Amino acid sequence: YNKNTTVLLIVIAFILALLFVPWKHSIAVPATLSYSGVSSVYNQKAGKIVKICVKPYQKVEKGQLLASIYSEQLYYDIKRTERDIQKINTRLSSEIGEAGTLGFRQASYQDLYAQKARLEGLRSIEASLDIRAPEAGIIRLIHEGVAVGSYLKKNTLLFEVVNTTSHYRIESFVPERAIAYINWKKQPYFYSKQVKGILVPAKIVSKDLMRTQYLEKLYLSSTSKGDIAAEIDPVTQKIKVKKPYYRVVLEAKVSQSPPLLRNVTVGYVVLGVQNNTLASMLVKKVLAILIRESEF
């Protein structure tokens, strides 16, 4: 062999390797994670926090005590109402058997009923100062400013409790050219742009070719390995899709991942790709286009 033949053989070997050696990698596609199973816990009365019984990410049962609040104003209102009830009872005792006091006793009983109703309402508010979990779940967040000794205004957001029996719904958006390469048996993951380092394992529920011409949000047009080609429509000012894409819906159990994500979170879904050769990838791409065209 001469030098030119050797170079030619090396080039041919390199091309064959590109075409027929399997490639292993994954793709990340834009996605949104939504979750409605979060209960926000507020205080119904202004007061000072005297006890906090939980920590972030702690599991709690329904009705479990989360915190206790002391209201000095409520304390004095209860004591004053109790004294008023005692005075009315004393007055009623002294009026029994006295002639001509029927009208006074009737008025006293009305006062007594009114004060007892007021005391019952105050006791109900007092009970609400023991802040309890509205449902079983995980304490996702103790809000800033919630600490023993701090004074809270009425209706201050204290805790967020994640219901661990619910699911996250994840919508991801995959360019058509990538759909044929995905290995649907591999475990997909969602990761958030806001919360770094958190991977949420998920399972695929459905995948559908999107026929709409527009994307709802700008961030849906971007992926880390290949964009869903899009442009701003000059007439409607909406994000117009130039190439077809698929919506892949996934589901994840809250109990299997840290409850750090917001009700709606923007991020990516990482999907495993089949161990394809370049040649097989080209064939699958052509088949995907033919399948799409046959659906229209």
Secondary structure, DSSP 8 states (H G I E B T S, - for coil): --HHHHHHHHHHHHHHHHHHS-B--EEEEEEEEE---EEEEE-SS-EEEEEE---TT-EE-TT-EEEEEE-HHHHHHHHHHHHHHHHHHHHHHHHTT-TT-HHHHHHHHHHHHHHHHHHHHHHHHHHHTEEE-SSSEEEEEE-TT--TT-EE-TT-EEEEEE-TTSEEEEEEEEEHHHHTTB-TTS--EEEESSSTT-EEE-EEEEEEE---SEESSGGGG--TTS---EEE-TTT-SEEESS-EEEEEEEEEGGGS-S---SEEEEEEEEEB--B-HHHHHHHHHHHHHHHHHH-
